[in-house]
Amino acid sequence: MKHGIDTGFLVAAEVVEHTSHLAARARIAALVAAGDGFALAPQVLAEFIHVVTDNKRFITPLSMDAARDLAQKW
């Protein structure tokens, strides 16, 4: 089964300081273990990069290079 991922979930999964980080990572692990996959719209990845590099949202935002690398993996 394919699961659509929105920006909020993706941010939670990739930003360690996000309050839902551990829950998001656990959900991803469970879905992968079940053999499921993921689907993302291109605009989710663009918004993800915008959010995770914003120093007003996070104490330790990702660098642009790190954000692009994660977006590429997804």
N, C-alpha and C positions, 0 to 999 in steps of 0.2 A: 504494500500500500504506500502511496505517496502522501506526504503531509506538507501542506503549505506553511511556510514560515513567514511571519510578519516581522517588521522592524523591531518592535519592542521585545519579542522573544529572542531575536538574533542578538540584540544588544545585551540582554540579560545573559545569554549563553557565552558571550565572548568577553565581557567586561567583569573582571574579578570583583571589583568593588560594588557591583550592582547587587541590590538586596535579594534578588531572585536568581543569582548566578548558580548556586548549587542545585536548586530545583530544576532549572533549565538544563543544566548539564546532565542531571540524573534522567530527565525525560528523554533527552537525545540518546543517551546510552541505552535506555530501555527500548526505544524505537529501533535503534540499530541492531540490538540483540534479537529483536523480533523479525529482522530482515526487511524493515521498512526503509523508505527513502524520503527525500525532501525535495520540495520545489519552491523556488523563489522567483518573484518578478524582478526584472532589472531595477525598477525604481526602489525596491526594498534595499538593494545593495548600495545604491547612491545615497539613500537616506541614512543607512547604517554608517557609511563613511562620514557623513556630515555630523551625526550624533556622537560617535565615539571619539572624534578628534576635537570636540568642543570642550575647552577648559572651563567653561562656566557650568557644565553639567557634571564633570567628574574631577576629582582631586588629581588623578593621574590619567589624563586622556591618552589615547593611542596616538602615535605619530601617524602622519599621512601614509608613509610607507607601510607601517604595520597594519593599518586599517585596509589599505589596498590589498595587501597579501592575504588577509583573512577573507576579504570579499572574494578574491580570486579562488580561494579554497572552496568556498561555498558554491 
